[in-house]
């Protein structure tokens, strides 16, 4: 199975922020592994930045944009092997 599940209570130390994620594996094992490894930390970083602390949707959008770059980099390297 290629699915991954992740959660963190009190994301970025905030008692009112919680992170729950299910990665379904349709992008393959590498995609799930990278999302599981990086997305939470990117989201936490963006939520605590000056830009993201008052803009949760913007912080999530920025985390997805950064995660896309990571995926493209790793998937591109994998495709070239």
Phi and psi in radians as a Rosetta constraint file:
Dihedral C 1 N 2 CA 2 C 2 CIRCULARHARMONIC -1.814 0.35
Dihedral N 2 CA 2 C 2 N 3 CIRCULARHARMONIC 0.088 0.35
Dihedral C 2 N 3 CA 3 C 3 CIRCULARHARMONIC -1.312 0.35
Dihedral N 3 CA 3 C 3 N 4 CIRCULARHARMONIC 2.647 0.35
Dihedral C 3 N 4 CA 4 C 4 CIRCULARHARMONIC -2.335 0.35
Dihedral N 4 CA 4 C 4 N 5 CIRCULARHARMONIC 2.559 0.35
Dihedral C 4 N 5 CA 5 C 5 CIRCULARHARMONIC -2.236 0.35
Dihedral N 5 CA 5 C 5 N 6 CIRCULARHARMONIC 2.438 0.35
Dihedral C 5 N 6 CA 6 C 6 CIRCULARHARMONIC -2.485 0.35
Dihedral N 6 CA 6 C 6 N 7 CIRCULARHARMONIC 2.578 0.35
Dihedral C 6 N 7 CA 7 C 7 CIRCULARHARMONIC -2.682 0.35
Dihedral N 7 CA 7 C 7 N 8 CIRCULARHARMONIC 2.702 0.35
Dihedral C 7 N 8 CA 8 C 8 CIRCULARHARMONIC -2.637 0.35
Dihedral N 8 CA 8 C 8 N 9 CIRCULARHARMONIC 2.152 0.35
Dihedral C 8 N 9 CA 9 C 9 CIRCULARHARMONIC -1.459 0.35
Dihedral N 9 CA 9 C 9 N 10 CIRCULARHARMONIC 2.529 0.35
Dihedral C 9 N 10 CA 10 C 10 CIRCULARHARMONIC 1.010 0.35
Dihedral N 10 CA 10 C 10 N 11 CIRCULARHARMONIC 0.985 0.35
Dihedral C 10 N 11 CA 11 C 11 CIRCULARHARMONIC -0.972 0.35
Dihedral N 11 CA 11 C 11 N 12 CIRCULARHARMONIC 2.340 0.35
Dihedral C 11 N 12 CA 12 C 12 CIRCULARHARMONIC 1.003 0.35
Dihedral N 12 CA 12 C 12 N 13 CIRCULARHARMONIC 0.489 0.35
Dihedral C 12 N 13 CA 13 C 13 CIRCULARHARMONIC 1.351 0.35
Dihedral N 13 CA 13 C 13 N 14 CIRCULARHARMONIC 0.103 0.35
Dihedral C 13 N 14 CA 14 C 14 CIRCULARHARMONIC -1.642 0.35
Dihedral N 14 CA 14 C 14 N 15 CIRCULARHARMONIC 2.124 0.35
Dihedral C 14 N 15 CA 15 C 15 CIRCULARHARMONIC -1.155 0.35
Dihedral N 15 CA 15 C 15 N 16 CIRCULARHARMONIC -0.277 0.35
Dihedral C 15 N 16 CA 16 C 16 CIRCULARHARMONIC -1.760 0.35
Dihedral N 16 CA 16 C 16 N 17 CIRCULARHARMONIC 0.058 0.35
Dihedral C 16 N 17 CA 17 C 17 CIRCULARHARMONIC -2.014 0.35
Dihedral N 17 CA 17 C 17 N 18 CIRCULARHARMONIC 2.235 0.35
Dihedral C 17 N 18 CA 18 C 18 CIRCULARHARMONIC -2.303 0.35
Dihedral N 18 CA 18 C 18 N 19 CIRCULARHARMONIC 2.584 0.35
Dihedral C 18 N 19 CA 19 C 19 CIRCULARHARMONIC -2.078 0.35
Dihedral N 19 CA 19 C 19 N 20 CIRCULARHARMONIC 2.146 0.35
Dihedral C 19 N 20 CA 20 C 20 CIRCULARHARMONIC -2.312 0.35
Dihedral N 20 CA 20 C 20 N 21 CIRCULARHARMONIC 2.268 0.35
Dihedral C 20 N 21 CA 21 C 21 CIRCULARHARMONIC -2.523 0.35
Dihedral N 21 CA 21 C 21 N 22 CIRCULARHARMONIC 2.480 0.35
Dihedral C 21 N 22 CA 22 C 22 CIRCULARHARMONIC -2.222 0.35
Dihedral N 22 CA 22 C 22 N 23 CIRCULARHARMONIC 2.139 0.35
Dihedral C 22 N 23 CA 23 C 23 CIRCULARHARMONIC -1.863 0.35
Dihedral N 23 CA 23 C 23 N 24 CIRCULARHARMONIC 2.048 0.35
Dihedral C 23 N 24 CA 24 C 24 CIRCULARHARMONIC -1.411 0.35
Dihedral N 24 CA 24 C 24 N 25 CIRCULARHARMONIC -0.137 0.35
Dihedral C 24 N 25 CA 25 C 25 CIRCULARHARMONIC 1.436 0.35
Dihedral N 25 CA 25 C 25 N 26 CIRCULARHARMONIC 0.041 0.35
Dihedral C 25 N 26 CA 26 C 26 CIRCULARHARMONIC -1.149 0.35
Dihedral N 26 CA 26 C 26 N 27 CIRCULARHARMONIC -0.357 0.35
Dihedral C 26 N 27 CA 27 C 27 CIRCULARHARMONIC -1.534 0.35
Dihedral N 27 CA 27 C 27 N 28 CIRCULARHARMONIC 0.006 0.35
Dihedral C 27 N 28 CA 28 C 28 CIRCULARHARMONIC 1.745 0.35
Dihedral N 28 CA 28 C 28 N 29 CIRCULARHARMONIC 2.942 0.35
Dihedral C 28 N 29 CA 29 C 29 CIRCULARHARMONIC -1.038 0.35
Dihedral N 29 CA 29 C 29 N 30 CIRCULARHARMONIC -0.776 0.35
Dihedral C 29 N 30 CA 30 C 30 CIRCULARHARMONIC -1.074 0.35
Dihedral N 30 CA 30 C 30 N 31 CIRCULARHARMONIC -0.734 0.35
Dihedral C 30 N 31 CA 31 C 31 CIRCULARHARMONIC -1.062 0.35
Dihedral N 31 CA 31 C 31 N 32 CIRCULARHARMONIC -0.843 0.35
Dihedral C 31 N 32 CA 32 C 32 CIRCULARHARMONIC -1.064 0.35
Dihedral N 32 CA 32 C 32 N 33 CIRCULARHARMONIC -0.768 0.35
Dihedral C 32 N 33 CA 33 C 33 CIRCULARHARMONIC -1.076 0.35
Dihedral N 33 CA 33 C 33 N 34 CIRCULARHARMONIC -0.780 0.35
Dihedral C 33 N 34 CA 34 C 34 CIRCULARHARMONIC -1.165 0.35
Dihedral N 34 CA 34 C 34 N 35 CIRCULARHARMONIC -0.741 0.35
Dihedral C 34 N 35 CA 35 C 35 CIRCULARHARMONIC -1.084 0.35
Dihedral N 35 CA 35 C 35 N 36 CIRCULARHARMONIC -0.805 0.35
Dihedral C 35 N 36 CA 36 C 36 CIRCULARHARMONIC -1.053 0.35
Dihedral N 36 CA 36 C 36 N 37 CIRCULARHARMONIC -0.683 0.35
Dihedral C 36 N 37 CA 37 C 37 CIRCULARHARMONIC -1.315 0.35
Dihedral N 37 CA 37 C 37 N 38 CIRCULARHARMONIC -0.626 0.35
Dihedral C 37 N 38 CA 38 C 38 CIRCULARHARMONIC -1.993 0.35
Dihedral N 38 CA 38 C 38 N 39 CIRCULARHARMONIC -0.540 0.35
Dihedral C 38 N 39 CA 39 C 39 CIRCULARHARMONIC -1.081 0.35
Dihedral N 39 CA 39 C 39 N 40 CIRCULARHARMONIC -0.763 0.35
Dihedral C 39 N 40 CA 40 C 40 CIRCULARHARMONIC -1.054 0.35
Dihedral N 40 CA 40 C 40 N 41 CIRCULARHARMONIC -0.792 0.35
Dihedral C 40 N 41 CA 41 C 41 CIRCULARHARMONIC -1.190 0.35
Dihedral N 41 CA 41 C 41 N 42 CIRCULARHARMONIC -0.614 0.35
Dihedral C 41 N 42 CA 42 C 42 CIRCULARHARMONIC -1.147 0.35
Dihedral N 42 CA 42 C 42 N 43 CIRCULARHARMONIC -0.755 0.35
Dihedral C 42 N 43 CA 43 C 43 CIRCULARHARMONIC -1.120 0.35
Dihedral N 43 CA 43 C 43 N 44 CIRCULARHARMONIC -0.788 0.35
Dihedral C 43 N 44 CA 44 C 44 CIRCULARHARMONIC -1.054 0.35
Dihedral N 44 CA 44 C 44 N 45 CIRCULARHARMONIC -0.751 0.35
Dihedral C 44 N 45 CA 45 C 45 CIRCULARHARMONIC -1.069 0.35
Dihedral N 45 CA 45 C 45 N 46 CIRCULARHARMONIC -0.785 0.35
Dihedral C 45 N 46 CA 46 C 46 CIRCULARHARMONIC -1.235 0.35
Dihedral N 46 CA 46 C 46 N 47 CIRCULARHARMONIC -0.586 0.35
Dihedral C 46 N 47 CA 47 C 47 CIRCULARHARMONIC -1.197 0.35
Dihedral N 47 CA 47 C 47 N 48 CIRCULARHARMONIC -0.477 0.35
Dihedral C 47 N 48 CA 48 C 48 CIRCULARHARMONIC -1.678 0.35
Dihedral N 48 CA 48 C 48 N 49 CIRCULARHARMONIC -0.017 0.35
Dihedral C 48 N 49 CA 49 C 49 CIRCULARHARMONIC -1.330 0.35
Dihedral N 49 CA 49 C 49 N 50 CIRCULARHARMONIC 2.817 0.35
Dihedral C 49 N 50 CA 50 C 50 CIRCULARHARMONIC -1.011 0.35
Dihedral N 50 CA 50 C 50 N 51 CIRCULARHARMONIC -0.681 0.35
Dihedral C 50 N 51 CA 51 C 51 CIRCULARHARMONIC -1.235 0.35
Dihedral N 51 CA 51 C 51 N 52 CIRCULARHARMONIC -0.654 0.35
Dihedral C 51 N 52 CA 52 C 52 CIRCULARHARMONIC -1.610 0.35
Dihedral N 52 CA 52 C 52 N 53 CIRCULARHARMONIC -0.301 0.35
Dihedral C 52 N 53 CA 53 C 53 CIRCULARHARMONIC -1.122 0.35
Dihedral N 53 CA 53 C 53 N 54 CIRCULARHARMONIC -0.462 0.35
Dihedral C 53 N 54 CA 54 C 54 CIRCULARHARMONIC -1.890 0.35
Dihedral N 54 CA 54 C 54 N 55 CIRCULARHARMONIC 0.162 0.35
Dihedral C 54 N 55 CA 55 C 55 CIRCULARHARMONIC -2.462 0.35
Dihedral N 55 CA 55 C 55 N 56 CIRCULARHARMONIC 1.414 0.35
Dihedral C 55 N 56 CA 56 C 56 CIRCULARHARMONIC -1.072 0.35
Dihedral N 56 CA 56 C 56 N 57 CIRCULARHARMONIC -0.765 0.35
Dihedral C 56 N 57 CA 57 C 57 CIRCULARHARMONIC -1.137 0.35
Dihedral N 57 CA 57 C 57 N 58 CIRCULARHARMONIC -0.656 0.35
Dihedral C 57 N 58 CA 58 C 58 CIRCULARHARMONIC -1.141 0.35
Dihedral N 58 CA 58 C 58 N 59 CIRCULARHARMONIC -0.716 0.35
Dihedral C 58 N 59 CA 59 C 59 CIRCULARHARMONIC -1.115 0.35
Dihedral N 59 CA 59 C 59 N 60 CIRCULARHARMONIC -0.702 0.35
Dihedral C 59 N 60 CA 60 C 60 CIRCULARHARMONIC -1.151 0.35
Dihedral N 60 CA 60 C 60 N 61 CIRCULARHARMONIC -0.765 0.35
Dihedral C 60 N 61 CA 61 C 61 CIRCULARHARMONIC -1.050 0.35
Dihedral N 61 CA 61 C 61 N 62 CIRCULARHARMONIC -0.739 0.35
Dihedral C 61 N 62 CA 62 C 62 CIRCULARHARMONIC -1.143 0.35
Dihedral N 62 CA 62 C 62 N 63 CIRCULARHARMONIC -0.690 0.35
Dihedral C 62 N 63 CA 63 C 63 CIRCULARHARMONIC -1.110 0.35
Dihedral N 63 CA 63 C 63 N 64 CIRCULARHARMONIC -0.708 0.35
Dihedral C 63 N 64 CA 64 C 64 CIRCULARHARMONIC -1.158 0.35
Dihedral N 64 CA 64 C 64 N 65 CIRCULARHARMONIC -0.704 0.35
Dihedral C 64 N 65 CA 65 C 65 CIRCULARHARMONIC -1.082 0.35
Dihedral N 65 CA 65 C 65 N 66 CIRCULARHARMONIC -0.784 0.35
Dihedral C 65 N 66 CA 66 C 66 CIRCULARHARMONIC -1.135 0.35
Dihedral N 66 CA 66 C 66 N 67 CIRCULARHARMONIC -0.685 0.35
Dihedral C 66 N 67 CA 67 C 67 CIRCULARHARMONIC -1.156 0.35
Dihedral N 67 CA 67 C 67 N 68 CIRCULARHARMONIC -0.657 0.35
Dihedral C 67 N 68 CA 68 C 68 CIRCULARHARMONIC -1.052 0.35
Dihedral N 68 CA 68 C 68 N 69 CIRCULARHARMONIC -0.740 0.35
Dihedral C 68 N 69 CA 69 C 69 CIRCULARHARMONIC -1.102 0.35
Dihedral N 69 CA 69 C 69 N 70 CIRCULARHARMONIC -0.726 0.35
Dihedral C 69 N 70 CA 70 C 70 CIRCULARHARMONIC -1.092 0.35
Dihedral N 70 CA 70 C 70 N 71 CIRCULARHARMONIC -0.797 0.35
Dihedral C 70 N 71 CA 71 C 71 CIRCULARHARMONIC -1.091 0.35
Dihedral N 71 CA 71 C 71 N 72 CIRCULARHARMONIC -0.793 0.35
Dihedral C 71 N 72 CA 72 C 72 CIRCULARHARMONIC -1.070 0.35
Dihedral N 72 CA 72 C 72 N 73 CIRCULARHARMONIC -0.704 0.35
Dihedral C 72 N 73 CA 73 C 73 CIRCULARHARMONIC -1.107 0.35
Dihedral N 73 CA 73 C 73 N 74 CIRCULARHARMONIC -0.885 0.35
Dihedral C 73 N 74 CA 74 C 74 CIRCULARHARMONIC -1.224 0.35
Dihedral N 74 CA 74 C 74 N 75 CIRCULARHARMONIC -0.715 0.35
Dihedral C 74 N 75 CA 75 C 75 CIRCULARHARMONIC -1.198 0.35
Dihedral N 75 CA 75 C 75 N 76 CIRCULARHARMONIC -0.644 0.35
Dihedral C 75 N 76 CA 76 C 76 CIRCULARHARMONIC -1.136 0.35
Dihedral N 76 CA 76 C 76 N 77 CIRCULARHARMONIC -0.710 0.35
Dihedral C 76 N 77 CA 77 C 77 CIRCULARHARMONIC -1.132 0.35
Dihedral N 77 CA 77 C 77 N 78 CIRCULARHARMONIC -0.719 0.35
Dihedral C 77 N 78 CA 78 C 78 CIRCULARHARMONIC -1.140 0.35
Dihedral N 78 CA 78 C 78 N 79 CIRCULARHARMONIC -0.686 0.35
Dihedral C 78 N 79 CA 79 C 79 CIRCULARHARMONIC -1.160 0.35
Dihedral N 79 CA 79 C 79 N 80 CIRCULARHARMONIC -0.495 0.35
Dihedral C 79 N 80 CA 80 C 80 CIRCULARHARMONIC -1.442 0.35
Dihedral N 80 CA 80 C 80 N 81 CIRCULARHARMONIC -0.215 0.35
